[in-house]
């Protein structure tokens, strides 16, 4: 019988998930699926973590909801304290929301209000990068550089401008060192600030490791430090979007710690709740908070479920697991094993151009020709075919098309749970390799 869910696609008939078991999801027919992408880099602890489940049971017996217009809660206060204690230098306040798009939307609005509070009302422009994704609400979508997601909503989007991504595989010239390449693309930010008018730009937003749109592309060494210097030079706020790459996914609780960069704001979500509750957060510096506190005293923004006690309890339990059970070190170790396994199975594959990423956040870029790096014709729908073949084989992965420019290019994103075993890494790579071969053979 047809149901009444308005799903992501009216053309798909989906199996019903009924149970989780570690790194696996199980459908109503009993079929097991290895979750090789954590859904969308969400399920970092797998699907049956006893400690998180226990924390949720305990919290719901105390208080499930208290509106933040009237109350704070112990779980929310504790979560904010712990995030700040582990954050980059200067981060001092945490604004809890329900997901990544809400966190980015809050960051953009806070940037605007900050400059109003300090008497710089002309600053309203946001600069971002092409081939990044920052969320689906209109402000976040405008900031994002995902051409395919933006296209039909373009008339509704704020005027955000975009510079080049830091995409070494495609864009570094043969005669260019990695350092020189990083400097060249970072300098595009300064050029764009000057083109727009330095007194009009309020923020630059970027993912330290680009997620779904570009396929686990890390910034080259030194790039983000140059970006930080340019932002400081022109009084522009640096917002780092770690919704997908943060919360231990790359082997550091905050991905930017590996780049030795401290932003003005950080957005997190996904792995913060590990799928057990919807939660996200905007982290910001003391200077930004103090500008509001000593000015109007009121951030003109808000959501009904922000600071939700049950969600905050889940996030605290997730942090317990990540920080107290040595999972950051495990992510680095298992990430290296995953990279080695991918290189062994696919490194010489005729249609694999690049295998990249950090920690348990890896991308495989597919090409029609390794020598020229020519992508497959979009009409072949390579990414969609890989997803279908992998799922049929019992593997959940995250293939995407439009890797290069929103239309051309295909990649597969992998973001398995931090608890993935060596044998499960082997299963993942075997099933993925077979899916790639079958998809390309069609």
C-alpha angles and dihedrals in degrees: 000000000000114000131212101242114128095217134186092268131022089205097061129087106198131200116242116250109221106165145015126217115181108289092358137084118203125208131213091269092055096253114149122220122195105224100226095167103035086241094286097349090295111110099068094155097042125244106293109043107162097202095054092046091051092050091053092049091050094048097048088056089058108038129330101188139011118168112241091225086073110019146023120210137220094241092052093047092047093048092051092050093050095047092051091047090058099036129102118278115290098024107126112152135053127204108196120213138159104261150346100283090052090050093052092044089053091049093054093047092045091051090054094047091046092060091046090052093051094046102258102117095159091070107095108121125108124204120199138160133267115251096029128115124212105170145296104265112100098257093046092044090052090053092049122088098212100128096194095052093044100046105087094037096047095114089059098048127101118244104271121161126214136212129194121295120240092252107154098177093060106024112035110102120233091241093049128093119225089249093051092047092052090049092049096053093040090053089060086075092060091046091052093047090053092045092053094040119267093239092058102055116092105171149008116207127195142156111240087216111021111232134194100354098053102019113250097319112171122205112256115253112285096013097107092045088056090048089052091051092050092049090051092048093057101031093250121151116239113220116188115199108213096161091122105019099041136081095060099313093124095037095270124083087234114030093215091065088076088055091048092232128136113203129199091239136014126195120207136173134125101063091034089077095022089216094297092103135003107254140143137165144207113216118198142177126264090245092061093045092047092052089060094039094051093041124043091341091219130093103214095223139076149148131220095239100041114132091014108184095218092049091046090051090054091049092050090053090048090052089049090057096044097044103031100039096052094248095146090063090044091053090055093047097044090041090058090049091049091050091049092048091049091048091049094049102033108014093100096032111135091232103039111094103173140008111195148149143091132273112333091343109095137162131198115199116206122212137182090222125023095201098052095027087228111168126229118267106270089231089072091066091211096171093050091048092051091051091051095047094046093049091050088054092051100261127122111206135154113242118175136183128212092055095151105038110347093277109044130055136042133224141168120227119208123194109155124179116284088242094063112138129222091254091051090051087056091049091049095050094044093050093044093049091052092047092051092050093048093046094051093044092061 
